[in-house]
Amino acid sequence: MPSAAETKFANELEALGFTFERNCNDLPGTPDIVFREINLAVFFHGCFWHSHHCQKNTSSYEWSENLKKISDNDKSVLQELNKCGFYSFVIWECEWNSNPSKCISKIKGRINFVQSLP
């Protein structure tokens, strides 16, 4: 289930005229946003669940182990997508919350970069 921030992110992309698919379960990791025509996958990661550096370390061993597994899986998913011919990157929830326009610019830049490749 997408977070409110992820939904707002996707809605903003749609409002700007971007065409993409959401939550593509036919690809490794079920990317949140996929620009299939250019093989670009975007993950919108919640900072706590995906262990972003903006989060404090948890003191609980169980939480630490669970979050490490998620982080390890995230790395594996990006590698698998690359093997499938996809470029991928992450938008962090804290990035979106602090500067949505910068995230949109990041998307535009990645799209332009991928489209410029031979």
C-alpha positions as CSV (number, residue, x, y, z in Angstrom):
1,M,0.0,0.0,0.0
2,P,1.6,3.3,-1.1
3,S,2.1,6.0,1.5
4,A,0.4,9.3,1.3
5,A,3.7,10.9,0.2
6,E,4.2,8.3,-2.5
7,T,0.7,8.9,-3.8
8,K,1.2,12.6,-3.9
9,F,4.5,12.1,-5.7
10,A,2.8,9.9,-8.4
11,N,-0.1,12.3,-8.7
12,E,2.3,15.2,-9.2
13,L,4.1,13.3,-12.0
14,E,0.8,12.6,-13.7
15,A,-0.3,16.3,-13.4
16,L,3.0,17.3,-15.1
17,G,2.1,15.0,-18.0
18,F,4.4,12.1,-17.4
19,T,3.3,8.7,-18.6
20,F,4.3,5.7,-16.4
21,E,3.1,2.6,-14.8
22,R,2.8,2.1,-11.0
23,N,3.8,-0.8,-8.8
24,C,5.0,-3.1,-11.6
25,N,4.9,-6.5,-10.0
26,D,6.4,-8.1,-13.2
27,L,9.7,-6.5,-12.4
28,P,12.2,-7.3,-9.6
29,G,11.2,-5.4,-6.4
30,T,7.9,-4.1,-7.8
31,P,9.1,-0.6,-8.7
32,D,6.8,2.2,-7.7
33,I,7.1,4.1,-10.9
34,V,8.2,2.7,-14.3
35,F,8.8,4.5,-17.5
36,R,8.7,1.3,-19.5
37,E,9.4,2.8,-22.9
38,I,12.8,3.9,-21.7
39,N,13.4,1.1,-19.1
40,L,13.6,3.5,-16.1
41,A,12.4,2.4,-12.7
42,V,11.9,4.6,-9.7
43,F,11.5,3.5,-6.1
44,F,9.9,5.9,-3.6
45,H,11.4,4.7,-0.3
46,G,10.2,5.5,3.2
47,C,13.2,6.5,5.2
48,F,12.6,4.3,8.2
49,W,11.8,1.1,6.4
50,H,14.6,1.4,3.9
51,S,17.2,2.6,6.4
52,H,18.0,6.0,5.0
53,H,20.9,7.8,6.6
54,C,18.5,10.5,7.9
55,Q,17.2,7.9,10.4
56,K,18.6,7.1,13.8
57,N,19.8,3.6,14.4
58,T,17.3,1.5,16.3
59,S,18.4,0.0,19.5
60,S,16.4,-3.2,19.1
61,Y,18.3,-6.1,17.7
62,E,15.1,-7.5,16.0
63,W,14.4,-4.2,14.3
64,S,18.1,-3.8,13.2
65,E,18.1,-7.3,11.7
66,N,14.8,-6.7,9.8
67,L,15.8,-3.3,8.5
68,K,19.2,-4.8,7.4
69,K,17.4,-7.5,5.4
70,I,15.2,-4.9,3.7
71,S,18.3,-2.8,2.9
72,D,20.2,-5.8,1.5
73,N,17.1,-6.7,-0.5
74,D,17.0,-3.1,-1.9
75,K,20.5,-3.4,-3.2
76,S,19.8,-6.8,-4.7
77,V,16.7,-5.5,-6.5
78,L,18.6,-2.6,-8.1
79,Q,21.2,-5.1,-9.4
80,E,18.4,-7.4,-10.8
81,L,16.7,-4.5,-12.5
82,N,20.1,-3.6,-14.1
83,K,20.4,-7.2,-15.4
84,C,17.0,-6.8,-16.9
85,G,18.1,-3.7,-18.8
86,F,16.5,-1.2,-16.5
87,Y,18.1,2.0,-15.1
88,S,16.8,2.6,-11.6
89,F,17.1,5.0,-8.7
90,V,15.5,6.0,-5.4
91,I,13.5,9.0,-4.3
92,W,13.6,9.2,-0.5
93,E,10.5,10.3,1.4
94,C,12.6,12.9,3.2
95,E,13.8,14.3,-0.1
96,W,10.2,14.6,-1.4
97,N,9.0,16.1,1.9
98,S,11.7,18.8,2.0
99,N,11.9,19.7,-1.7
100,P,9.3,18.2,-4.2
101,S,10.5,20.3,-7.1
102,K,14.0,19.0,-6.7
103,C,12.7,15.5,-6.9
104,I,10.8,16.3,-10.0
105,S,13.9,17.8,-11.5
106,K,15.8,14.6,-10.6
107,I,13.2,12.6,-12.5
108,K,13.4,14.9,-15.5
109,G,17.2,14.7,-15.5
110,R,17.2,10.9,-15.4
111,I,14.6,10.7,-18.2
112,N,16.7,13.0,-20.3
113,F,19.8,11.0,-19.5
114,V,18.3,7.6,-20.4
115,Q,16.7,9.0,-23.6
116,S,20.1,10.3,-24.7
117,L,21.8,6.9,-24.5
118,P,22.4,5.1,-27.7
